[in-house]
Structures are given as C-alpha cells and as structure tokens.
Amino acid sequence: MSAPQPVMAFEWTDVGGIAVVRFTVKILRDERIIRSIFDEIDRLLESGRTRMVINFTDLQVFASYAIGKLISLNSRVTQQGGRLVMSDLTPIVDEIVDIMNLRRRFTIMKTERDALESFV
C-alpha cells in the first residue's frame, strides 16, 4: 500500500511581477493543508513577491483558520510595502467576508483582471 499523496491545494503564476495565487480545491477545511498553503505563500513573500492576488474562483468552503491566515498574510505584505488583493470571491466566500466585516481589511476586486489592473 502506498502512502497518500499530498494534495496541491493551490497554484501560483507570475503575471507582470504580481504573484497570482489560485486555489485548486473546492473545500479547504484541513488545518494541515491550510498551514501548508500559507507556508508556501509566505515563501513567496520572503522571496520578495510583495504584490499578490489571491483568486477564490474555485473555493466554495474554507475554515475560519484560513481567515486568520489571510489576515496575517495581508499584514505582513503591507508591512513589507506590498499589497494583497483578493478576487473572484464565490458567493459563499463573499458572504463570509461580509459576516466577518472583512471588507475594510482587504482590497477585494470582482475579477482577477480587475485585481491585476489595480496595481497599475
């Protein structure tokens, strides 16, 4: 019997010097996976990628632990003189953002394209 393979829960690409992170899972509840994702995103930040877009297109459900990680990431990006923009929020994610009154903490754009253009 082989060991379970790790789940790659996100991917990222460079678009004109902006790191665009896209979730590749619909449900993000496992704390280990969330920690792993944000550890990788932290490595992007440590490598000097201080301009980021996080695209939520495929994400339907996520744990509150992920919200704390997003808030922490946003603070670190800002402290380094960068900017984090969230885009393509699904209706459920959008509702969570509203319920938790997070719109004042984050820059949120309707589409990834809008988010990228906001850096110009």
Biopython code that builds the backbone (N, CA, C, O; Angstrom):
import numpy as np
from Bio.PDB.StructureBuilder import StructureBuilder

atoms = [
    (1, "MET", "N", (0.851, -1.184, 0.000)),
    (1, "MET", "CA", (0.000, 0.000, 0.000)),
    (1, "MET", "C", (0.891, 1.239, 0.000)),
    (1, "MET", "O", (1.812, 1.345, 0.809)),
    (2, "SER", "N", (0.622, 2.154, -0.885)),
    (2, "SER", "CA", (1.436, 3.361, -0.973)),
    (2, "SER", "C", (0.909, 4.435, -0.032)),
    (2, "SER", "O", (-0.264, 4.450, 0.342)),
    (3, "ALA", "N", (1.811, 5.326, 0.334)),
    (3, "ALA", "CA", (1.442, 6.438, 1.217)),
    (3, "ALA", "C", (0.558, 7.409, 0.462)),
    (3, "ALA", "O", (0.697, 7.560, -0.752)),
    (4, "PRO", "N", (-0.369, 8.083, 1.181)),
    (4, "PRO", "CA", (-1.210, 9.074, 0.496)),
    (4, "PRO", "C", (-0.366, 10.190, -0.079)),
    (4, "PRO", "O", (0.602, 10.636, 0.537)),
    (5, "GLN", "N", (-0.739, 10.634, -1.258)),
    (5, "GLN", "CA", (-0.023, 11.712, -1.925)),
    (5, "GLN", "C", (-0.504, 13.054, -1.379)),
    (5, "GLN", "O", (-1.693, 13.217, -1.107)),
    (6, "PRO", "N", (0.409, 14.021, -1.216)),
    (6, "PRO", "CA", (-0.012, 15.330, -0.731)),
    (6, "PRO", "C", (-0.948, 16.004, -1.734)),
    (6, "PRO", "O", (-0.821, 15.826, -2.945)),
    (7, "VAL", "N", (-1.866, 16.760, -1.213)),
    (7, "VAL", "CA", (-2.812, 17.487, -2.052)),
    (7, "VAL", "C", (-2.224, 18.846, -2.379)),
    (7, "VAL", "O", (-1.861, 19.600, -1.476)),
    (8, "MET", "N", (-2.126, 19.166, -3.659)),
    (8, "MET", "CA", (-1.687, 20.501, -4.046)),
    (8, "MET", "C", (-2.943, 21.348, -4.109)),
    (8, "MET", "O", (-3.720, 21.257, -5.059)),
    (9, "ALA", "N", (-3.131, 22.155, -3.110)),
    (9, "ALA", "CA", (-4.383, 22.878, -2.951)),
    (9, "ALA", "C", (-4.379, 24.261, -3.593)),
    (9, "ALA", "O", (-5.388, 24.967, -3.576)),
    (10, "PHE", "N", (-3.222, 24.644, -4.164)),
    (10, "PHE", "CA", (-3.175, 25.929, -4.853)),
    (10, "PHE", "C", (-2.062, 25.889, -5.887)),
    (10, "PHE", "O", (-1.191, 25.019, -5.873)),
    (11, "GLU", "N", (-2.124, 26.862, -6.781)),
    (11, "GLU", "CA", (-1.054, 27.059, -7.749)),
    (11, "GLU", "C", (-0.819, 28.556, -7.831)),
    (11, "GLU", "O", (-1.686, 29.351, -7.466)),
    (12, "TRP", "N", (0.347, 28.932, -8.306)),
    (12, "TRP", "CA", (0.594, 30.361, -8.479)),
    (12, "TRP", "C", (1.356, 30.583, -9.766)),
    (12, "TRP", "O", (2.099, 29.723, -10.238)),
    (13, "THR", "N", (1.147, 31.771, -10.322)),
    (13, "THR", "CA", (1.862, 32.188, -11.519)),
    (13, "THR", "C", (2.296, 33.634, -11.337)),
    (13, "THR", "O", (1.738, 34.373, -10.526)),
    (14, "ASP", "N", (3.290, 34.014, -12.100)),
    (14, "ASP", "CA", (3.751, 35.391, -12.101)),
    (14, "ASP", "C", (3.117, 36.097, -13.288)),
    (14, "ASP", "O", (3.260, 35.663, -14.431)),
    (15, "VAL", "N", (2.420, 37.182, -13.012)),
    (15, "VAL", "CA", (1.814, 37.977, -14.076)),
    (15, "VAL", "C", (2.359, 39.393, -13.930)),
    (15, "VAL", "O", (1.877, 40.176, -13.112)),
    (16, "GLY", "N", (3.357, 39.704, -14.726)),
    (16, "GLY", "CA", (3.946, 41.044, -14.692)),
    (16, "GLY", "C", (4.502, 41.440, -13.335)),
    (16, "GLY", "O", (4.380, 42.596, -12.930)),
    (17, "GLY", "N", (5.110, 40.497, -12.628)),
    (17, "GLY", "CA", (5.680, 40.796, -11.319)),
    (17, "GLY", "C", (4.702, 40.677, -10.166)),
    (17, "GLY", "O", (5.040, 40.978, -9.021)),
    (18, "ILE", "N", (3.505, 40.244, -10.468)),
    (18, "ILE", "CA", (2.483, 40.045, -9.433)),
    (18, "ILE", "C", (2.270, 38.541, -9.286)),
    (18, "ILE", "O", (2.033, 37.843, -10.272)),
    (19, "ALA", "N", (2.355, 38.047, -8.049)),
    (19, "ALA", "CA", (2.109, 36.628, -7.787)),
    (19, "ALA", "C", (0.603, 36.417, -7.711)),
    (19, "ALA", "O", (-0.067, 36.975, -6.842)),
    (20, "VAL", "N", (0.074, 35.605, -8.630)),
    (20, "VAL", "CA", (-1.354, 35.301, -8.644)),
    (20, "VAL", "C", (-1.531, 33.888, -8.102)),
    (20, "VAL", "O", (-1.076, 32.916, -8.705)),
    (21, "VAL", "N", (-2.197, 33.791, -6.957)),
    (21, "VAL", "CA", (-2.435, 32.523, -6.284)),
    (21, "VAL", "C", (-3.871, 32.099, -6.571)),
    (21, "VAL", "O", (-4.810, 32.877, -6.399)),
    (22, "ARG", "N", (-4.024, 30.849, -7.012)),
    (22, "ARG", "CA", (-5.359, 30.302, -7.290)),
    (22, "ARG", "C", (-5.532, 28.998, -6.521)),
    (22, "ARG", "O", (-4.695, 28.100, -6.605)),
    (23, "PHE", "N", (-6.617, 28.905, -5.778)),
    (23, "PHE", "CA", (-6.904, 27.662, -5.075)),
    (23, "PHE", "C", (-7.343, 26.614, -6.089)),
    (23, "PHE", "O", (-8.055, 26.927, -7.043)),
    (24, "THR", "N", (-6.918, 25.372, -5.882)),
    (24, "THR", "CA", (-7.256, 24.284, -6.806)),
    (24, "THR", "C", (-8.171, 23.261, -6.152)),
    (24, "THR", "O", (-8.415, 22.192, -6.713)),
    (25, "VAL", "N", (-8.672, 23.581, -4.979)),
    (25, "VAL", "CA", (-9.626, 22.713, -4.284)),
    (25, "VAL", "C", (-10.907, 23.503, -4.032)),
    (25, "VAL", "O", (-10.888, 24.732, -3.980)),
    (26, "LYS", "N", (-11.995, 22.802, -3.879)),
    (26, "LYS", "CA", (-13.273, 23.468, -3.605)),
    (26, "LYS", "C", (-13.514, 23.624, -2.106)),
    (26, "LYS", "O", (-14.187, 24.560, -1.673)),
    (27, "ILE", "N", (-12.960, 22.699, -1.315)),
    (27, "ILE", "CA", (-13.170, 22.711, 0.128)),
    (27, "ILE", "C", (-11.815, 22.778, 0.813)),
    (27, "ILE", "O", (-10.921, 21.986, 0.516)),
    (28, "LEU", "N", (-11.669, 23.716, 1.720)),
    (28, "LEU", "CA", (-10.408, 23.914, 2.418)),
    (28, "LEU", "C", (-10.690, 23.970, 3.922)),
    (28, "LEU", "O", (-10.881, 25.039, 4.503)),
    (29, "ARG", "N", (-10.707, 22.786, 4.525)),
    (29, "ARG", "CA", (-11.012, 22.703, 5.958)),
    (29, "ARG", "C", (-9.871, 22.122, 6.776)),
    (29, "ARG", "O", (-9.775, 22.372, 7.978)),
    (30, "ASP", "N", (-9.009, 21.351, 6.132)),
    (30, "ASP", "CA", (-7.935, 20.652, 6.837)),
    (30, "ASP", "C", (-6.854, 21.654, 7.265)),
    (30, "ASP", "O", (-6.236, 22.311, 6.427)),
    (31, "GLU", "N", (-6.639, 21.757, 8.569)),
    (31, "GLU", "CA", (-5.683, 22.732, 9.096)),
    (31, "GLU", "C", (-4.269, 22.490, 8.571)),
    (31, "GLU", "O", (-3.530, 23.445, 8.332)),
    (32, "ARG", "N", (-3.888, 21.236, 8.389)),
    (32, "ARG", "CA", (-2.554, 20.933, 7.852)),
    (32, "ARG", "C", (-2.391, 21.476, 6.442)),
    (32, "ARG", "O", (-1.347, 22.033, 6.104)),
    (33, "ILE", "N", (-3.408, 21.317, 5.630)),
    (33, "ILE", "CA", (-3.347, 21.806, 4.254)),
    (33, "ILE", "C", (-3.333, 23.336, 4.238)),
    (33, "ILE", "O", (-2.583, 23.947, 3.477)),
    (34, "ILE", "N", (-4.156, 23.942, 5.074)),
    (34, "ILE", "CA", (-4.185, 25.407, 5.157)),
    (34, "ILE", "C", (-2.806, 25.920, 5.579)),
    (34, "ILE", "O", (-2.280, 26.859, 4.981)),
    (35, "ARG", "N", (-2.230, 25.309, 6.595)),
    (35, "ARG", "CA", (-0.902, 25.717, 7.059)),
    (35, "ARG", "C", (0.127, 25.563, 5.944)),
    (35, "ARG", "O", (0.969, 26.437, 5.741)),
    (36, "SER", "N", (0.052, 24.443, 5.221)),
    (36, "SER", "CA", (0.981, 24.191, 4.119)),
    (36, "SER", "C", (0.848, 25.248, 3.021)),
    (36, "SER", "O", (1.851, 25.745, 2.509)),
    (37, "ILE", "N", (-0.377, 25.584, 2.664)),
    (37, "ILE", "CA", (-0.622, 26.616, 1.650)),
    (37, "ILE", "C", (0.012, 27.933, 2.063)),
    (37, "ILE", "O", (0.745, 28.553, 1.292)),
    (38, "PHE", "N", (-0.275, 28.352, 3.284)),
    (38, "PHE", "CA", (0.218, 29.659, 3.713)),
    (38, "PHE", "C", (1.724, 29.646, 3.980)),
    (38, "PHE", "O", (2.372, 30.688, 3.887)),
    (39, "ASP", "N", (2.289, 28.487, 4.310)),
    (39, "ASP", "CA", (3.751, 28.391, 4.397)),
    (39, "ASP", "C", (4.371, 28.649, 3.023)),
    (39, "ASP", "O", (5.374, 29.353, 2.907)),
    (40, "GLU", "N", (3.762, 28.069, 1.982)),
    (40, "GLU", "CA", (4.263, 28.288, 0.620)),
    (40, "GLU", "C", (4.081, 29.745, 0.178)),
    (40, "GLU", "O", (4.963, 30.322, -0.457)),
    (41, "ILE", "N", (2.942, 30.324, 0.517)),
    (41, "ILE", "CA", (2.707, 31.726, 0.169)),
    (41, "ILE", "C", (3.689, 32.618, 0.936)),
    (41, "ILE", "O", (4.172, 33.615, 0.399)),
    (42, "ASP", "N", (3.982, 32.262, 2.185)),
    (42, "ASP", "CA", (4.988, 33.009, 2.956)),
    (42, "ASP", "C", (6.342, 32.956, 2.268)),
    (42, "ASP", "O", (7.075, 33.945, 2.267)),
    (43, "ARG", "N", (6.683, 31.811, 1.681)),
    (43, "ARG", "CA", (7.955, 31.701, 0.961)),
    (43, "ARG", "C", (7.981, 32.651, -0.247)),
    (43, "ARG", "O", (9.018, 33.228, -0.574)),
    (44, "LEU", "N", (6.834, 32.798, -0.893)),
    (44, "LEU", "CA", (6.752, 33.769, -1.991)),
    (44, "LEU", "C", (7.057, 35.173, -1.462)),
    (44, "LEU", "O", (7.828, 35.923, -2.060)),
    (45, "LEU", "N", (6.449, 35.504, -0.353)),
    (45, "LEU", "CA", (6.658, 36.818, 0.249)),
    (45, "LEU", "C", (8.124, 37.000, 0.647)),
    (45, "LEU", "O", (8.711, 38.053, 0.399)),
    (46, "GLU", "N", (8.705, 35.986, 1.257)),
    (46, "GLU", "CA", (10.108, 36.052, 1.674)),
    (46, "GLU", "C", (11.050, 36.202, 0.479)),
    (46, "GLU", "O", (12.142, 36.755, 0.609)),
    (47, "SER", "N", (10.624, 35.709, -0.677)),
    (47, "SER", "CA", (11.471, 35.822, -1.871)),
    (47, "SER", "C", (11.313, 37.181, -2.560)),
    (47, "SER", "O", (11.897, 37.423, -3.616)),
    (48, "GLY", "N", (10.514, 38.063, -1.947)),
    (48, "GLY", "CA", (10.377, 39.412, -2.483)),
    (48, "GLY", "C", (9.100, 39.667, -3.265)),
    (48, "GLY", "O", (8.917, 40.753, -3.816)),
    (49, "ARG", "N", (8.236, 38.705, -3.319)),
    (49, "ARG", "CA", (6.970, 38.894, -4.041)),
    (49, "ARG", "C", (5.960, 39.544, -3.105)),
    (49, "ARG", "O", (5.212, 38.873, -2.393)),
    (50, "THR", "N", (5.967, 40.864, -3.131)),
    (50, "THR", "CA", (5.122, 41.623, -2.209)),
    (50, "THR", "C", (3.834, 42.128, -2.863)),
    (50, "THR", "O", (3.019, 42.791, -2.222)),
    (51, "ARG", "N", (3.665, 41.809, -4.129)),
    (51, "ARG", "CA", (2.415, 42.159, -4.829)),
    (51, "ARG", "C", (1.711, 40.847, -5.160)),
    (51, "ARG", "O", (2.213, 40.037, -5.939)),
    (52, "MET", "N", (0.534, 40.651, -4.551)),
    (52, "MET", "CA", (-0.168, 39.373, -4.690)),
    (52, "MET", "C", (-1.650, 39.558, -4.961)),
    (52, "MET", "O", (-2.299, 40.482, -4.470)),
    (53, "VAL", "N", (-2.152, 38.633, -5.768)),
    (53, "VAL", "CA", (-3.591, 38.489, -5.976)),
    (53, "VAL", "C", (-3.943, 37.086, -5.518)),
    (53, "VAL", "O", (-3.280, 36.121, -5.901)),
    (54, "ILE", "N", (-4.975, 36.967, -4.706)),
    (54, "ILE", "CA", (-5.473, 35.647, -4.336)),
    (54, "ILE", "C", (-6.844, 35.497, -4.965)),
    (54, "ILE", "O", (-7.785, 36.216, -4.631)),
    (55, "ASN", "N", (-6.936, 34.541, -5.887)),
    (55, "ASN", "CA", (-8.145, 34.294, -6.672)),
    (55, "ASN", "C", (-8.921, 33.143, -6.021)),
    (55, "ASN", "O", (-8.385, 32.049, -5.847)),
    (56, "PHE", "N", (-10.172, 33.393, -5.667)),
    (56, "PHE", "CA", (-11.012, 32.428, -4.960)),
    (56, "PHE", "C", (-12.004, 31.705, -5.880)),
    (56, "PHE", "O", (-12.957, 31.098, -5.392)),
    (57, "THR", "N", (-11.798, 31.761, -7.191)),
    (57, "THR", "CA", (-12.767, 31.224, -8.151)),
    (57, "THR", "C", (-13.319, 29.853, -7.788)),
    (57, "THR", "O", (-14.533, 29.650, -7.807)),
    (58, "ASP", "N", (-12.449, 28.918, -7.460)),
    (58, "ASP", "CA", (-12.895, 27.537, -7.242)),
    (58, "ASP", "C", (-13.198, 27.203, -5.794)),
    (58, "ASP", "O", (-13.729, 26.127, -5.516)),
    (59, "LEU", "N", (-12.883, 28.083, -4.871)),
    (59, "LEU", "CA", (-13.043, 27.769, -3.453)),
    (59, "LEU", "C", (-14.479, 28.014, -3.007)),
    (59, "LEU", "O", (-14.983, 29.134, -3.095)),
    (60, "GLN", "N", (-15.124, 26.971, -2.533)),
    (60, "GLN", "CA", (-16.512, 27.074, -2.088)),
    (60, "GLN", "C", (-16.630, 27.171, -0.570)),
    (60, "GLN", "O", (-17.493, 27.883, -0.057)),
    (61, "VAL", "N", (-15.771, 26.460, 0.144)),
    (61, "VAL", "CA", (-15.856, 26.397, 1.602)),
    (61, "VAL", "C", (-14.450, 26.448, 2.175)),
    (61, "VAL", "O", (-13.541, 25.801, 1.655)),
    (62, "PHE", "N", (-14.266, 27.213, 3.242)),
    (62, "PHE", "CA", (-12.974, 27.183, 3.920)),
    (62, "PHE", "C", (-13.162, 27.421, 5.408)),
    (62, "PHE", "O", (-14.133, 28.043, 5.839)),
    (63, "ALA", "N", (-12.220, 26.919, 6.178)),
    (63, "ALA", "CA", (-12.276, 27.007, 7.631)),
    (63, "ALA", "C", (-11.910, 28.406, 8.103)),
    (63, "ALA", "O", (-11.218, 29.149, 7.408)),
    (64, "SER", "N", (-12.379, 28.750, 9.279)),
    (64, "SER", "CA", (-12.067, 30.060, 9.838)),
    (64, "SER", "C", (-10.565, 30.223, 10.064)),
    (64, "SER", "O", (-10.056, 31.344, 10.064)),
    (65, "TYR", "N", (-9.865, 29.126, 10.253)),
    (65, "TYR", "CA", (-8.409, 29.174, 10.402)),
    (65, "TYR", "C", (-7.769, 29.864, 9.190)),
    (65, "TYR", "O", (-6.787, 30.593, 9.335)),
    (66, "ALA", "N", (-8.323, 29.632, 8.007)),
    (66, "ALA", "CA", (-7.805, 30.245, 6.787)),
    (66, "ALA", "C", (-7.997, 31.764, 6.812)),
    (66, "ALA", "O", (-7.171, 32.501, 6.274)),
    (67, "ILE", "N", (-9.058, 32.224, 7.421)),
    (67, "ILE", "CA", (-9.298, 33.665, 7.509)),
    (67, "ILE", "C", (-8.211, 34.321, 8.349)),
    (67, "ILE", "O", (-7.680, 35.370, 7.986)),
    (68, "GLY", "N", (-7.888, 33.693, 9.470)),
    (68, "GLY", "CA", (-6.809, 34.208, 10.308)),
    (68, "GLY", "C", (-5.493, 34.258, 9.550)),
    (68, "GLY", "O", (-4.727, 35.213, 9.683)),
    (69, "LYS", "N", (-5.230, 33.223, 8.751)),
    (69, "LYS", "CA", (-4.004, 33.179, 7.953)),
    (69, "LYS", "C", (-3.999, 34.292, 6.897)),
    (69, "LYS", "O", (-2.962, 34.902, 6.639)),
    (70, "LEU", "N", (-5.162, 34.551, 6.291)),
    (70, "LEU", "CA", (-5.262, 35.634, 5.300)),
    (70, "LEU", "C", (-5.014, 36.995, 5.936)),
    (70, "LEU", "O", (-4.306, 37.831, 5.373)),
    (71, "ILE", "N", (-5.594, 37.213, 7.101)),
    (71, "ILE", "CA", (-5.403, 38.489, 7.800)),
    (71, "ILE", "C", (-3.927, 38.681, 8.140)),
    (71, "ILE", "O", (-3.371, 39.763, 7.951)),
    (72, "SER", "N", (-3.303, 37.623, 8.639)),
    (72, "SER", "CA", (-1.883, 37.683, 8.983)),
    (72, "SER", "C", (-1.018, 37.936, 7.743)),
    (72, "SER", "O", (-0.093, 38.746, 7.779)),
    (73, "LEU", "N", (-1.328, 37.239, 6.655)),
    (73, "LEU", "CA", (-0.589, 37.437, 5.404)),
    (73, "LEU", "C", (-0.734, 38.872, 4.920)),
    (73, "LEU", "O", (0.252, 39.499, 4.533)),
    (74, "ASN", "N", (-1.941, 39.391, 4.939)),
    (74, "ASN", "CA", (-2.181, 40.759, 4.487)),
    (74, "ASN", "C", (-1.357, 41.752, 5.308)),
    (74, "ASN", "O", (-0.796, 42.701, 4.760)),
    (75, "SER", "N", (-1.287, 41.532, 6.608)),
    (75, "SER", "CA", (-0.488, 42.418, 7.470)),
    (75, "SER", "C", (0.987, 42.354, 7.108)),
    (75, "SER", "O", (1.650, 43.388, 7.020)),
    (76, "ARG", "N", (1.504, 41.150, 6.898)),
    (76, "ARG", "CA", (2.921, 41.002, 6.557)),
    (76, "ARG", "C", (3.237, 41.617, 5.192)),
    (76, "ARG", "O", (4.274, 42.258, 5.022)),
    (77, "VAL", "N", (2.354, 41.423, 4.237)),
    (77, "VAL", "CA", (2.554, 42.015, 2.906)),
    (77, "VAL", "C", (2.598, 43.539, 3.030)),
    (77, "VAL", "O", (3.482, 44.188, 2.472)),
    (78, "THR", "N", (1.651, 44.096, 3.756)),
    (78, "THR", "CA", (1.584, 45.544, 3.936)),
    (78, "THR", "C", (2.822, 46.071, 4.658)),
    (78, "THR", "O", (3.361, 47.111, 4.281)),
    (79, "GLN", "N", (3.277, 45.364, 5.691)),
    (79, "GLN", "CA", (4.472, 45.777, 6.432)),
    (79, "GLN", "C", (5.707, 45.821, 5.538)),
    (79, "GLN", "O", (6.634, 46.591, 5.789)),
    (80, "GLN", "N", (5.717, 44.994, 4.496)),
    (80, "GLN", "CA", (6.852, 44.976, 3.578)),
    (80, "GLN", "C", (6.656, 45.936, 2.402)),
    (80, "GLN", "O", (7.413, 45.901, 1.431)),
    (81, "GLY", "N", (5.646, 46.782, 2.497)),
    (81, "GLY", "CA", (5.408, 47.779, 1.462)),
    (81, "GLY", "C", (4.691, 47.235, 0.248)),
    (81, "GLY", "O", (4.678, 47.870, -0.807)),
    (82, "GLY", "N", (4.095, 46.067, 0.386)),
    (82, "GLY", "CA", (3.398, 45.442, -0.732)),
    (82, "GLY", "C", (1.892, 45.592, -0.623)),
    (82, "GLY", "O", (1.369, 46.394, 0.150)),
    (83, "ARG", "N", (1.226, 44.792, -1.421)),
    (83, "ARG", "CA", (-0.234, 44.865, -1.474)),
    (83, "ARG", "C", (-0.803, 43.507, -1.825)),
    (83, "ARG", "O", (-0.288, 42.822, -2.709)),
    (84, "LEU", "N", (-1.861, 43.115, -1.141)),
    (84, "LEU", "CA", (-2.568, 41.872, -1.413)),
    (84, "LEU", "C", (-3.989, 42.210, -1.835)),
    (84, "LEU", "O", (-4.673, 42.989, -1.171)),
    (85, "VAL", "N", (-4.428, 41.624, -2.938)),
    (85, "VAL", "CA", (-5.776, 41.869, -3.441)),
    (85, "VAL", "C", (-6.469, 40.519, -3.598)),
    (85, "VAL", "O", (-5.898, 39.582, -4.157)),
    (86, "MET", "N", (-7.689, 40.427, -3.108)),
    (86, "MET", "CA", (-8.484, 39.207, -3.274)),
    (86, "MET", "C", (-9.431, 39.415, -4.452)),
    (86, "MET", "O", (-9.936, 40.515, -4.675)),
    (87, "SER", "N", (-9.666, 38.323, -5.211)),
    (87, "SER", "CA", (-10.568, 38.444, -6.364)),
    (87, "SER", "C", (-11.425, 37.200, -6.522)),
    (87, "SER", "O", (-11.174, 36.153, -5.925)),
    (88, "ASP", "N", (-12.441, 37.359, -7.347)),
    (88, "ASP", "CA", (-13.300, 36.245, -7.756)),
    (88, "ASP", "C", (-13.893, 35.491, -6.575)),
    (88, "ASP", "O", (-13.920, 34.261, -6.563)),
    (89, "LEU", "N", (-14.369, 36.237, -5.583)),
    (89, "LEU", "CA", (-14.965, 35.590, -4.422)),
    (89, "LEU", "C", (-16.238, 34.858, -4.847)),
    (89, "LEU", "O", (-17.092, 35.417, -5.536)),
    (90, "THR", "N", (-16.346, 33.618, -4.429)),
    (90, "THR", "CA", (-17.576, 32.871, -4.680)),
    (90, "THR", "C", (-18.653, 33.439, -3.748)),
    (90, "THR", "O", (-18.316, 34.100, -2.766)),
    (91, "PRO", "N", (-19.930, 33.200, -4.028)),
    (91, "PRO", "CA", (-20.981, 33.756, -3.163)),
    (91, "PRO", "C", (-20.815, 33.395, -1.689)),
    (91, "PRO", "O", (-21.068, 34.224, -0.815)),
    (92, "ILE", "N", (-20.396, 32.173, -1.410)),
    (92, "ILE", "CA", (-20.233, 31.771, -0.006)),
    (92, "ILE", "C", (-19.065, 32.514, 0.631)),
    (92, "ILE", "O", (-19.183, 33.000, 1.756)),
    (93, "VAL", "N", (-17.956, 32.605, -0.062)),
    (93, "VAL", "CA", (-16.795, 33.328, 0.466)),
    (93, "VAL", "C", (-17.146, 34.802, 0.637)),
    (93, "VAL", "O", (-16.773, 35.415, 1.637)),
    (94, "ASP", "N", (-17.852, 35.368, -0.321)),
    (94, "ASP", "CA", (-18.273, 36.764, -0.237)),
    (94, "ASP", "C", (-19.147, 36.989, 0.999)),
    (94, "ASP", "O", (-19.010, 37.999, 1.689)),
    (95, "GLU", "N", (-20.035, 36.052, 1.269)),
    (95, "GLU", "CA", (-20.910, 36.161, 2.434)),
    (95, "GLU", "C", (-20.097, 36.100, 3.734)),
    (95, "GLU", "O", (-20.368, 36.848, 4.673)),
    (96, "ILE", "N", (-19.111, 35.215, 3.783)),
    (96, "ILE", "CA", (-18.255, 35.110, 4.967)),
    (96, "ILE", "C", (-17.503, 36.422, 5.192)),
    (96, "ILE", "O", (-17.395, 36.900, 6.321)),
    (97, "VAL", "N", (-16.987, 36.995, 4.108)),
    (97, "VAL", "CA", (-16.278, 38.280, 4.201)),
    (97, "VAL", "C", (-17.207, 39.348, 4.781)),
    (97, "VAL", "O", (-16.791, 40.146, 5.620)),
    (98, "ASP", "N", (-18.466, 39.360, 4.331)),
    (98, "ASP", "CA", (-19.436, 40.332, 4.852)),
    (98, "ASP", "C", (-19.758, 40.076, 6.318)),
    (98, "ASP", "O", (-19.740, 40.999, 7.133)),
    (99, "ILE", "N", (-20.052, 38.830, 6.652)),
    (99, "ILE", "CA", (-20.426, 38.479, 8.030)),
    (99, "ILE", "C", (-19.309, 38.849, 9.002)),
    (99, "ILE", "O", (-19.568, 39.334, 10.103)),
    (100, "MET", "N", (-18.069, 38.617, 8.584)),
    (100, "MET", "CA", (-16.930, 38.885, 9.464)),
    (100, "MET", "C", (-16.409, 40.315, 9.337)),
    (100, "MET", "O", (-15.397, 40.675, 9.938)),
    (101, "ASN", "N", (-17.127, 41.135, 8.537)),
    (101, "ASN", "CA", (-16.782, 42.544, 8.373)),
    (101, "ASN", "C", (-15.320, 42.726, 7.941)),
    (101, "ASN", "O", (-14.583, 43.525, 8.519)),
    (102, "LEU", "N", (-14.921, 41.974, 6.920)),
    (102, "LEU", "CA", (-13.530, 41.977, 6.477)),
    (102, "LEU", "C", (-13.256, 42.894, 5.291)),
    (102, "LEU", "O", (-12.103, 43.045, 4.888)),
    (103, "ARG", "N", (-14.269, 43.495, 4.739)),
    (103, "ARG", "CA", (-14.056, 44.354, 3.559)),
    (103, "ARG", "C", (-13.138, 45.531, 3.871)),
    (103, "ARG", "O", (-12.419, 46.006, 2.992)),
    (104, "ARG", "N", (-13.156, 45.992, 5.088)),
    (104, "ARG", "CA", (-12.277, 47.123, 5.438)),
    (104, "ARG", "C", (-10.827, 46.681, 5.611)),
    (104, "ARG", "O", (-9.922, 47.515, 5.569)),
    (105, "ARG", "N", (-10.593, 45.385, 5.805)),
    (105, "ARG", "CA", (-9.229, 44.863, 5.984)),
    (105, "ARG", "C", (-8.556, 44.501, 4.668)),
    (105, "ARG", "O", (-7.330, 44.524, 4.564)),
    (106, "PHE", "N", (-9.364, 44.165, 3.661)),
    (106, "PHE", "CA", (-8.826, 43.651, 2.412)),
    (106, "PHE", "C", (-9.243, 44.509, 1.234)),
    (106, "PHE", "O", (-10.290, 45.155, 1.247)),
    (107, "THR", "N", (-8.395, 44.498, 0.216)),
    (107, "THR", "CA", (-8.790, 45.042, -1.074)),
    (107, "THR", "C", (-9.396, 43.874, -1.841)),
    (107, "THR", "O", (-8.755, 42.837, -2.012)),
    (108, "ILE", "N", (-10.627, 44.043, -2.300)),
    (108, "ILE", "CA", (-11.332, 42.963, -2.987)),
    (108, "ILE", "C", (-11.816, 43.484, -4.332)),
    (108, "ILE", "O", (-12.466, 44.526, -4.416)),
    (109, "MET", "N", (-11.489, 42.747, -5.372)),
    (109, "MET", "CA", (-11.917, 43.090, -6.725)),
    (109, "MET", "C", (-12.793, 41.975, -7.265)),
    (109, "MET", "O", (-12.674, 40.817, -6.863)),
    (110, "LYS", "N", (-13.672, 42.343, -8.179)),
    (110, "LYS", "CA", (-14.608, 41.370, -8.733)),
    (110, "LYS", "C", (-13.894, 40.262, -9.510)),
    (110, "LYS", "O", (-14.225, 39.087, -9.355)),
    (111, "THR", "N", (-12.923, 40.626, -10.339)),
    (111, "THR", "CA", (-12.244, 39.639, -11.175)),
    (111, "THR", "C", (-10.724, 39.727, -10.990)),
    (111, "THR", "O", (-10.190, 40.717, -10.490)),
    (112, "GLU", "N", (-10.063, 38.671, -11.408)),
    (112, "GLU", "CA", (-8.603, 38.662, -11.366)),
    (112, "GLU", "C", (-8.042, 39.780, -12.246)),
    (112, "GLU", "O", (-7.068, 40.440, -11.884)),
    (113, "ARG", "N", (-8.655, 39.977, -13.376)),
    (113, "ARG", "CA", (-8.201, 41.042, -14.268)),
    (113, "ARG", "C", (-8.291, 42.405, -13.593)),
    (113, "ARG", "O", (-7.360, 43.207, -13.678)),
    (114, "ASP", "N", (-9.417, 42.670, -12.919)),
    (114, "ASP", "CA", (-9.571, 43.922, -12.171)),
    (114, "ASP", "C", (-8.494, 44.036, -11.104)),
    (114, "ASP", "O", (-7.929, 45.110, -10.895)),
    (115, "ALA", "N", (-8.214, 42.935, -10.433)),
    (115, "ALA", "CA", (-7.207, 42.931, -9.370)),
    (115, "ALA", "C", (-5.831, 43.270, -9.945)),
    (115, "ALA", "O", (-5.101, 44.090, -9.388)),
    (116, "LEU", "N", (-5.492, 42.638, -11.049)),
    (116, "LEU", "CA", (-4.197, 42.912, -11.683)),
    (116, "LEU", "C", (-4.103, 44.364, -12.145)),
    (116, "LEU", "O", (-3.071, 45.009, -11.967)),
    (117, "GLU", "N", (-5.178, 44.874, -12.737)),
    (117, "GLU", "CA", (-5.185, 46.259, -13.216)),
    (117, "GLU", "C", (-5.093, 47.263, -12.064)),
    (117, "GLU", "O", (-4.656, 48.397, -12.259)),
    (118, "SER", "N", (-5.502, 46.846, -10.872)),
    (118, "SER", "CA", (-5.450, 47.754, -9.721)),
    (118, "SER", "C", (-4.019, 48.049, -9.277)),
    (118, "SER", "O", (-3.791, 48.974, -8.497)),
    (119, "PHE", "N", (-3.070, 47.279, -9.761)),
    (119, "PHE", "CA", (-1.654, 47.506, -9.420)),
    (119, "PHE", "C", (-1.006, 48.541, -10.330)),
    (119, "PHE", "O", (0.103, 48.997, -10.052)),
    (120, "VAL", "N", (-1.681, 48.918, -11.410)),
    (120, "VAL", "CA", (-1.101, 49.858, -12.368)),
    (120, "VAL", "C", (-1.194, 51.271, -11.841)),
    (120, "VAL", "O", (-0.757, 52.209, -12.508)),
]
sb = StructureBuilder()
sb.init_structure("model")
sb.init_model(0)
sb.init_chain("A")
sb.init_seg("    ")
for serial, (resi, resn, name, xyz) in enumerate(atoms, 1):
    if name == "N":
        sb.init_residue(resn, " ", resi, " ")
    sb.init_atom(name, np.array(xyz, "f"), 0.0, 1.0, " ", f" {name:<3s}", serial, name[0])
structure = sb.get_structure()
